[in-house]
Amino acid sequence: MAQGSGKLKFGIDLFSLRGQGWTAFEYLDYCAKHGAKVVHFSEIRFLGGLEKAHLEKVRDHARKHGIEVEIGMLSICPTAARFDPKQGTAEEQLARMIDASVIVGAPIVRAVLGDWRDRASDTPLDKHIENTVKTLRAVRSRVLDAGKKIAIENHGGDLQGRELKMLIETAGKDFVGACIDSGNPTWAIEDPHVTLETLAPYVLTSHVRDSAVWRTPEGAAMQWTRMGEGNVNILDWVKKFNALCPGKAMSLEIIVTGTRPFPYYQPEFWKAYRTTPAWEFARFAAIAEKGKPRDSRSAPPKERAAALEREDLESSIDWLRANQLL
């Protein structure tokens, strides 16, 4: 069988199950039941803490299930809107996670710059990227000594593919790569296939979900959906990921959202996208042109929300199986 043509290395990002309130061990049991080979603890809250004894128990429980653990955190950019200075400096926060990755046996630490707000903030995006690179370079020797890598995500509309590529290359490909997210490009007016084509050589892991995009009188709108319910050709994206990034985890991060507008006929909208190449935007616009408007799914009652998360994820796992990807 040719490289990349086999079954996916199937994982689950626990943000798919963010409302469950489970322990790390309950998350692992659930993911094992559904055939996951990788469990991505994308935030510390899902791990339940960074104490050494606790992380050792999580590591052992994962090994019992034959599961590989990945861990993550949020912003390491001190000027980003999402950065939490109450947790220490960016370097201190990242260093704690590197130490935790050694204990729990995770090959990578996932981190982010910020989110969509940082594209149009008073601080230019280039400065945010520069500050993220400074954080990464400050811990380079620690990462290399630990035998780990840092996976920076294109997160919440903060970075388009070529911008994340530049960040990785500037920081150093020897210890920094990409956590590629297939849903977040549509929050940054980017075709997810452009993102994959740009970042494939740098991919260390992934977050995967589907998106629906369509035209509106103001520009376009989108929703994140269950796998197979969008119009970005997610089936081909997953197959391409498996071919271009063989052996990397394909972790479902299923988030079903309401409608997000992109009023790109308004000149002020482009403040956040001054450097976007026309050819890249044209590929996003072509998806919108073929899309059909969707009704927003209403926020479920509180007592229904956790069950609906599981239904969205399990439906997406069924879709992978129906398409013979698992």
C-alpha positions, 0 to 999 in steps of 0.5 A: 500500500502506497504511503498515505493511502492507508487508514487515518491515524484517528484522533479526537480533540477533547474540545469536541467534548468541552461541555462534558465535565469529565475527568481525564480518565473518563475522556480517555475511556470514551475516546477508546470506546470510539476507536481513537488512537490519539487523544488531544488534550487541547487545554489544561482543563481537560487534563485536570491539572499539571501535577506530576503524579496526576500526569503519570496516572493519565499517561498510564491510563492512556497506555492501557488503552493503546492511546497516544496523548497530545497536549495543548494550551492557548496563547503564547503571544503576550500582545494577543487578546486571548493571552492570560498574563495571570498564568505567568509570562508566555515563556513560563507558561510554555515551559510548564507545558513542555515539562508536562509533555515529558511526564505524560509522554506527549510528542508535541505541545499545541499552542496558538497566537490568538484569535480573529481579534488580533488581525484588526487590533491596534497592534499590527498582526506582524508584531503579534507574530514577532512576539510569538516567535520571541516566545518560541525562541526563548524555549528552543533549547528546552524543547530540543532537550526534551525531544519535543516540538511545538505545534502552532495552530491556525486558530480562531481566524488569527493566521492564514496559512502563509502567515503561519508558514512564515511564523514557523520558518522564522522561529525554526522548523527544527522545533516548531510546526503546525497544528493544522485546523480545517475549520479555522481557515473559513474564519479567515476568508481562506479555502481550507485546501489552500491552508493544507497545501501551504502547511502540509510540509510543517504539519505535526498534528491536526484539528478537523471539522467541516464548514458551510460557506455561502454568498450574502448581499454583504459578502459571505457567511459561514457555519461550522458543521458536522463532517459531511454536512458542509460544502468545502469538500472535506472528504477530499481534504481528509484524503489529501491530508492522509496523503500529504501528512502520512502518520500524523494524527487526524483529530476530529474537533467538531464544533457546530456553530451559528452563522458568522458573517463576512461583509467583505463588500465593506471597505473597513472589513479589509483592514484585517486582510490587507495582505491577502493575495487575490488568488487565495481570496478567489478560492474562498469566494468560489466556495461561497458562490456554490454554497446555499444559505443555512439556518442557524442551529439554535443554542440547545437548552443547558441540559441538552448541550452535552449530549448534543456535543456527543451526537455531533462527534459520533455522527462525524465518526460514523461519517469517517467510517462510512467513507472507509477512512477508519 
